[in-house]
Amino acid sequence: MIALLVFIWGSTWLVIKIGLTDLPPFLSAGVRFAFGATILFAVARMQGIASIPRSARLNAALFVLGTGSFSVNYGVVYWSEQYLPSGLTAVLFATYPFFTLLVAHLIIPGERITTRKMIGVLLGFAGVVLIFRTDLTVANPQGLTAAMVILVSPVVAAICTVAIKRWGGHVHPYMLTTLPMTYGALTLLTVSFLTEDIGAARWSATAVGSIVYLAIFGSVIGFVVYYTILRKVAVTSLNLIAYLFPVVAVALGFLILGEVLEPLTFLGAGAIVVGIVIATYRRRLGGVGESLSQSVGSDAGSHLTASNTVRQPRQ
């Protein structure tokens, strides 16, 4: 399941960039999440799983989550990708595991910063920088502003995911995704209406295809799988997958666009893998080690398979 998540979210950076050639950023993101939320409401209803909480307090918490995870997080990414090379965007967002490590240290008692975790995080980040070393410059003042603005995204994303891990373990992944995605879509579409020339949007086949892919795979499947796995795995370990997204992007560039892979690219990918192994490796009784991938695959898969029979407790 982690491999599926890495592939999906690793491919979304390129698809977002493609969609922005015809659509303004906030409109593109808002329509994506509106479509994704509609699908999730329908799926949850068909499976008999509650997606809207009864509790006003939980509803308020989901509104805050939607504002942070979808409106701010993705709004910043979509806007910044207009002015930044995709490689620089990937490097800046690769600070996400570091911010997760810091926030989890402050909020979750069992996820303290350790030397091993810090070494793994820094090594993984170095690998990302090495892969995209040629994209680390900005050509204009707008690019510099975008580079600073996009750093808001990993900070907000880290706070939201750590908060979910700390307080949202009892909430079904559908509920964690559907209503927050709706709130995020409404906010983004409002910003689009107020700030963008919607009439100039071109609903080409490329634009529509990018939204459909991002809504179904990047939003519906991606977030449900992510929140399912988050129930089983330490957030500081799970969010290290952000280092693998650039590897997927480079691989797709090689396979689809015929881009050349240089030796340093392989070295960077190797540094990422080694960093993740170092950060997630832990010893059990008898000296048996366990990595991130070994610890969650079967649990996440069985949970999704059984989702038709799960009923959400009343909130």
C-alpha positions as CSV (number, residue, x, y, z in Angstrom):
1,M,0.0,0.0,0.0
2,I,2.9,2.4,0.7
3,A,4.3,1.7,-2.8
4,L,0.9,2.6,-4.3
5,L,0.8,5.8,-2.3
6,V,4.3,6.8,-3.3
7,F,3.6,6.2,-6.9
8,I,0.4,8.2,-6.9
9,W,1.6,11.2,-4.9
10,G,5.0,11.1,-6.7
11,S,3.2,11.5,-10.0
12,T,0.9,14.4,-8.9
13,W,3.6,17.1,-9.1
14,L,3.9,16.6,-12.8
15,V,0.2,16.4,-13.4
16,I,-0.4,19.6,-11.4
17,K,2.2,21.4,-13.5
18,I,0.5,20.1,-16.7
19,G,-3.0,21.2,-15.6
20,L,-1.7,24.7,-14.8
21,T,-1.0,25.4,-18.5
22,D,-4.8,25.9,-19.1
23,L,-6.3,26.6,-15.7
24,P,-5.5,29.1,-12.9
25,P,-4.2,27.5,-9.7
26,F,-7.0,28.1,-7.2
27,L,-9.7,27.1,-9.7
28,S,-7.8,24.0,-10.6
29,A,-7.3,22.9,-7.0
30,G,-10.8,23.8,-6.0
31,V,-12.5,21.8,-8.8
32,R,-10.1,18.9,-8.1
33,F,-11.1,18.7,-4.4
34,A,-14.8,19.4,-5.1
35,F,-14.9,16.4,-7.5
36,G,-12.9,14.3,-5.1
37,A,-15.2,15.1,-2.2
38,T,-18.3,14.2,-4.3
39,I,-16.8,10.8,-5.1
40,L,-16.0,10.2,-1.4
41,F,-19.5,11.1,-0.2
42,A,-21.0,8.7,-2.7
43,V,-18.5,5.9,-1.8
44,A,-19.1,6.3,1.9
45,R,-22.8,6.3,1.5
46,M,-22.8,3.1,-0.6
47,Q,-20.6,1.4,2.0
48,G,-22.8,2.7,4.9
49,I,-19.9,4.6,6.5
50,A,-20.5,7.9,8.1
51,S,-18.7,10.8,6.5
52,I,-20.3,13.7,8.4
53,P,-19.9,13.8,12.2
54,R,-22.8,14.4,14.6
55,S,-20.5,16.3,17.0
56,A,-20.2,20.0,16.5
57,R,-16.7,19.9,18.1
58,L,-15.5,17.3,15.6
59,N,-17.1,19.2,12.8
60,A,-15.1,22.3,13.8
61,A,-11.9,20.3,14.0
62,L,-12.5,18.9,10.5
63,F,-13.1,22.5,9.2
64,V,-9.7,23.5,10.6
65,L,-8.2,20.4,9.1
66,G,-9.7,21.2,5.7
67,T,-8.5,24.8,5.8
68,G,-5.0,23.7,6.6
69,S,-4.5,20.4,4.7
70,F,-6.4,21.4,1.5
71,S,-6.9,25.2,1.3
72,V,-3.5,26.5,2.6
73,N,-1.3,23.4,1.8
74,Y,-2.4,22.8,-1.7
75,G,-3.3,26.4,-2.5
76,V,0.3,27.4,-1.8
77,V,1.7,24.5,-3.9
78,Y,-0.6,25.2,-6.9
79,W,0.2,29.0,-6.8
80,S,3.9,28.5,-6.4
81,E,4.2,25.9,-9.2
82,Q,3.4,28.7,-11.7
83,Y,6.8,30.3,-11.0
84,L,9.1,27.5,-9.9
85,P,10.8,24.6,-11.6
86,S,9.2,21.3,-10.5
87,G,12.6,20.2,-9.2
88,L,12.9,23.2,-6.8
89,T,9.3,22.7,-5.7
90,A,10.2,19.1,-4.8
91,V,13.3,20.2,-2.9
92,L,11.4,22.8,-0.9
93,F,8.6,20.5,0.0
94,A,11.1,17.9,1.0
95,T,11.5,19.8,4.3
96,Y,8.1,18.2,5.2
97,P,9.7,15.2,7.1
98,F,11.9,17.6,9.1
99,F,8.9,19.7,10.2
100,T,7.0,16.6,11.0
101,L,9.8,15.4,13.2
102,L,9.9,18.7,15.0
103,V,6.1,19.0,15.5
104,A,5.7,15.3,16.6
105,H,8.5,15.8,19.1
106,L,6.5,18.5,20.8
107,I,3.0,16.9,20.6
108,I,3.4,13.1,20.6
109,P,5.2,11.6,23.6
110,G,6.3,8.4,21.8
111,E,7.8,10.2,18.7
112,R,10.8,12.1,20.1
113,I,13.7,13.3,18.0
114,T,16.6,10.9,18.1
115,T,20.0,11.1,16.5
116,R,19.1,8.2,14.2
117,K,16.0,9.9,13.0
118,M,17.7,13.2,12.4
119,I,20.5,11.5,10.5
120,G,18.0,9.7,8.3
121,V,16.0,12.9,7.6
122,L,19.1,14.9,6.7
123,L,20.4,12.1,4.5
124,G,17.1,11.8,2.7
125,F,16.9,15.6,2.1
126,A,20.5,15.6,0.8
127,G,19.4,12.9,-1.7
128,V,16.5,15.1,-2.9
129,V,18.8,18.1,-3.3
130,L,21.3,15.9,-5.2
131,I,18.6,14.7,-7.7
132,F,17.4,18.2,-8.4
133,R,20.7,20.1,-8.1
134,T,20.3,21.8,-11.5
135,D,16.9,23.2,-10.6
136,L,17.9,25.1,-7.4
137,T,17.8,28.6,-8.9
138,V,15.0,31.1,-9.6
139,A,15.0,33.3,-12.7
140,N,12.9,36.2,-11.4
141,P,11.7,38.0,-8.2
142,Q,8.3,36.2,-8.4
143,G,10.2,32.9,-8.3
144,L,12.0,34.0,-5.1
145,T,8.7,34.9,-3.5
146,A,7.2,31.6,-4.6
147,A,10.1,29.7,-3.1
148,M,9.5,31.4,0.3
149,V,5.8,31.0,0.1
150,I,5.8,27.3,-0.7
151,L,7.6,26.6,2.6
152,V,4.3,27.3,4.3
153,S,3.0,24.1,2.7
154,P,5.2,21.6,4.5
155,V,4.8,23.4,7.8
156,V,1.0,23.4,7.7
157,A,1.0,19.8,6.4
158,A,3.2,18.6,9.2
159,I,1.0,20.3,11.8
160,C,-2.2,18.8,10.4
161,T,-0.8,15.2,10.0
162,V,0.7,15.2,13.5
163,A,-2.6,16.5,15.0
164,I,-4.5,13.7,13.2
165,K,-2.1,11.1,14.5
166,R,-2.4,12.5,18.1
167,W,-6.1,13.1,18.3
168,G,-7.8,11.6,15.2
169,G,-7.1,7.9,15.6
170,H,-10.8,7.1,16.3
171,V,-12.1,8.9,13.2
172,H,-12.6,6.8,10.0
173,P,-10.4,7.8,7.0
174,Y,-13.5,8.7,5.0
175,M,-14.5,11.2,7.6
176,L,-11.0,12.6,7.8
177,T,-11.0,13.1,4.1
178,T,-14.5,13.9,2.8
179,L,-15.6,16.9,4.9
180,P,-12.2,18.6,5.1
181,M,-11.8,18.2,1.3
182,T,-15.2,19.8,0.9
183,Y,-14.3,22.7,3.1
184,G,-11.0,23.1,1.3
185,A,-12.7,23.1,-2.1
186,L,-15.2,25.8,-1.1
187,T,-12.4,28.0,0.3
188,L,-10.2,27.5,-2.8
189,L,-13.1,28.2,-5.2
190,T,-14.0,31.3,-3.2
191,V,-10.4,32.6,-3.5
192,S,-10.5,31.8,-7.2
193,F,-13.7,33.7,-7.8
194,L,-12.3,36.8,-6.0
195,T,-8.7,36.8,-7.4
196,E,-8.7,34.9,-10.7
197,D,-10.1,35.5,-14.2
198,I,-12.2,32.4,-14.4
199,G,-13.5,33.3,-17.8
200,A,-10.0,32.9,-19.2
201,A,-9.8,29.2,-18.1
202,R,-9.4,26.7,-20.9
203,W,-11.2,23.4,-20.2
204,S,-9.1,21.4,-22.6
205,A,-8.8,17.7,-22.6
206,T,-5.5,18.0,-20.8
207,A,-6.9,20.3,-18.1
208,V,-9.9,18.0,-17.5
209,G,-7.8,14.9,-17.6
210,S,-5.4,16.3,-15.0
211,I,-8.3,17.2,-12.7
212,V,-9.9,13.8,-13.0
213,Y,-6.5,12.0,-12.3
214,L,-5.7,14.3,-9.3
215,A,-9.2,13.9,-7.9
216,I,-9.5,10.2,-8.2
217,F,-6.0,9.1,-7.6
218,G,-4.3,12.0,-5.8
219,S,-7.2,12.9,-3.6
220,V,-9.7,10.0,-3.1
221,I,-7.4,7.0,-3.2
222,G,-4.3,8.9,-2.0
223,F,-5.7,10.4,1.2
224,V,-7.8,7.3,2.2
225,V,-4.8,5.1,1.9
226,Y,-2.6,7.6,3.7
227,Y,-4.9,8.0,6.7
228,T,-5.4,4.2,6.9
229,I,-1.7,3.6,7.1
230,L,-1.3,6.5,9.6
231,R,-3.3,4.6,12.1
232,K,-0.7,1.9,12.1
233,V,2.6,3.7,11.7
234,A,4.5,6.5,13.4
235,V,3.9,9.8,11.6
236,T,7.6,10.7,11.6
237,S,8.3,7.4,9.8
238,L,5.3,7.5,7.4
239,N,6.0,11.1,6.2
240,L,9.5,10.1,5.1
241,I,7.8,8.8,1.9
242,A,7.9,12.5,0.8
243,Y,11.5,11.8,-0.1
244,L,10.4,9.1,-2.5
245,F,8.1,11.4,-4.5
246,P,11.0,13.0,-6.4
247,V,12.3,9.5,-7.3
248,V,9.0,8.6,-8.8
249,A,8.9,12.0,-10.7
250,V,12.4,11.3,-12.1
251,A,11.5,7.8,-13.1
252,L,8.4,9.0,-14.9
253,G,10.4,11.6,-16.7
254,F,12.8,8.9,-17.9
255,L,10.0,6.5,-18.9
256,I,7.5,8.9,-20.4
257,L,9.5,11.9,-21.5
258,G,12.8,10.2,-22.4
259,E,14.8,12.3,-19.9
260,V,18.4,11.3,-19.3
261,L,19.4,9.9,-15.9
262,E,22.8,11.0,-14.7
263,P,25.0,9.0,-12.3
264,L,24.4,11.6,-9.5
265,T,20.7,11.0,-9.8
266,F,21.2,7.3,-8.8
267,L,23.4,8.5,-6.0
268,G,20.7,10.8,-4.7
269,A,18.1,8.1,-4.9
270,G,20.4,5.8,-3.0
271,A,20.9,8.4,-0.3
272,I,17.1,8.8,0.0
273,V,16.6,5.0,0.5
274,V,19.5,4.7,3.0
275,G,18.2,7.7,4.9
276,I,14.7,6.2,5.2
277,V,16.1,2.9,6.3
278,I,18.2,4.6,9.0
279,A,15.3,6.7,10.2
280,T,12.8,3.9,10.4
281,Y,14.9,0.9,11.5
282,R,14.3,-0.2,15.0
283,R,15.4,-3.2,17.0
284,R,13.1,-5.6,18.6
285,L,13.7,-8.4,21.0
286,G,16.5,-10.6,19.7
287,G,17.9,-7.9,17.6
288,V,15.4,-8.2,14.8
289,G,15.1,-5.0,12.7
290,E,12.0,-3.8,11.0
291,S,11.6,-1.2,8.3
292,L,8.7,1.0,7.4
293,S,7.6,-1.0,4.4
294,Q,7.6,-4.3,6.4
295,S,5.5,-2.9,9.2
296,V,2.5,-1.7,7.4
297,G,1.8,-3.4,4.1
298,S,-0.4,-6.2,5.2
299,D,-2.2,-4.2,7.9
300,A,-3.2,-1.4,5.6
301,G,-4.3,-3.7,2.8
302,S,-6.5,-5.8,5.1
303,H,-8.1,-2.6,6.5
304,L,-9.1,-1.4,3.1
305,T,-10.3,-4.8,2.0
306,A,-12.6,-4.9,5.1
307,S,-13.8,-1.3,4.7
308,N,-17.2,-2.4,3.5
309,T,-18.0,-4.0,6.8
310,V,-16.7,-1.2,9.0
311,R,-19.2,1.2,10.5
312,Q,-18.2,4.6,12.0
313,P,-19.1,5.1,15.6
314,R,-21.4,8.1,16.3
315,Q,-19.4,11.3,16.8
